[in-house]
Amino acid sequence: MEQIDRFQTLWPVFSLTPLIVTEAARAVRDYQLAYYDAQIWATARLNGVAIVLSEDFQTGRTLEGVQFINPFADDFRLEMLF
């Protein structure tokens, strides 16, 4: 619980909303994303998050303004985020 509390002070936590669910379903249909990946994308897009760090997406891919970067890729450099 302490770790969760620390993370919540470092990063914003967005609530799941009906609009996110609808956008996620659209991403499944339009971009063939897995549903929970689509939920991450929809949450980022609707909350103005431009970069998602994840090993589950194609690194470098951008969907409607949200770019996916794999922080475990050999060519990942933290400086690319700034």
C-alpha positions as CSV (number, residue, x, y, z in Angstrom):
1,M,0.0,0.0,0.0
2,E,2.9,2.4,0.7
3,Q,4.3,1.8,-2.8
4,I,0.9,2.5,-4.3
5,D,0.6,5.7,-2.3
6,R,4.0,6.8,-3.5
7,F,3.2,6.2,-7.1
8,Q,0.0,8.2,-6.8
9,T,1.9,11.2,-5.5
10,L,4.3,10.9,-8.4
11,W,2.0,10.4,-11.3
12,P,-1.6,11.3,-12.1
13,V,-4.1,8.5,-11.8
14,F,-7.0,8.6,-14.2
15,S,-10.4,7.1,-13.5
16,L,-12.0,4.7,-15.9
17,T,-15.0,6.4,-17.5
18,P,-17.8,5.4,-19.9
19,L,-16.1,7.5,-22.6
20,I,-12.8,5.7,-22.1
21,V,-14.6,2.3,-22.5
22,T,-16.3,3.6,-25.7
23,E,-12.9,4.9,-27.1
24,A,-11.2,1.6,-26.2
25,A,-13.9,-0.3,-28.1
26,R,-13.3,2.0,-31.1
27,A,-9.6,1.3,-31.0
28,V,-10.2,-2.5,-30.9
29,R,-12.3,-2.1,-34.0
30,D,-10.2,0.5,-35.9
31,Y,-6.6,-0.4,-34.8
32,Q,-7.1,-4.1,-33.8
33,L,-5.6,-3.4,-30.3
34,A,-6.3,-5.9,-27.5
35,Y,-9.1,-4.4,-25.4
36,Y,-7.0,-3.7,-22.3
37,D,-4.2,-2.1,-24.4
38,A,-6.9,-0.1,-26.1
39,Q,-8.1,1.1,-22.6
40,I,-4.6,2.3,-21.9
41,W,-4.5,4.1,-25.3
42,A,-7.9,5.7,-24.8
43,T,-7.1,6.8,-21.3
44,A,-3.9,8.5,-22.5
45,R,-5.6,10.1,-25.5
46,L,-8.6,11.5,-23.6
47,N,-6.4,12.9,-20.9
48,G,-3.8,14.5,-23.1
49,V,-1.0,12.0,-22.4
50,A,1.3,12.1,-25.4
51,I,3.7,9.2,-24.6
52,V,2.9,5.7,-23.1
53,L,5.8,3.6,-21.9
54,S,5.0,0.0,-22.5
55,E,6.6,-3.2,-23.8
56,D,3.2,-4.3,-25.1
57,F,2.8,-1.9,-28.0
58,Q,4.8,-1.5,-31.2
59,T,7.5,0.9,-30.1
60,G,7.5,4.2,-32.0
61,R,3.9,3.8,-33.2
62,T,1.7,6.8,-32.8
63,L,-2.1,6.5,-32.8
64,E,-4.1,9.8,-32.8
65,G,-1.4,11.7,-31.0
66,V,-0.3,9.0,-28.5
67,Q,3.1,7.6,-29.1
68,F,4.2,4.2,-27.7
69,I,7.8,3.7,-26.5
70,N,9.2,0.5,-25.1
71,P,11.5,1.4,-22.2
72,F,13.1,-2.1,-22.4
73,A,14.1,-1.7,-26.0
74,D,17.9,-1.8,-26.7
75,D,17.8,1.6,-28.3
76,F,15.7,3.3,-25.5
77,R,17.2,6.4,-24.1
78,L,15.6,8.4,-21.3
79,E,16.7,11.6,-23.0
80,M,14.2,10.9,-25.9
81,L,11.4,11.7,-23.6
82,F,12.5,15.3,-23.1
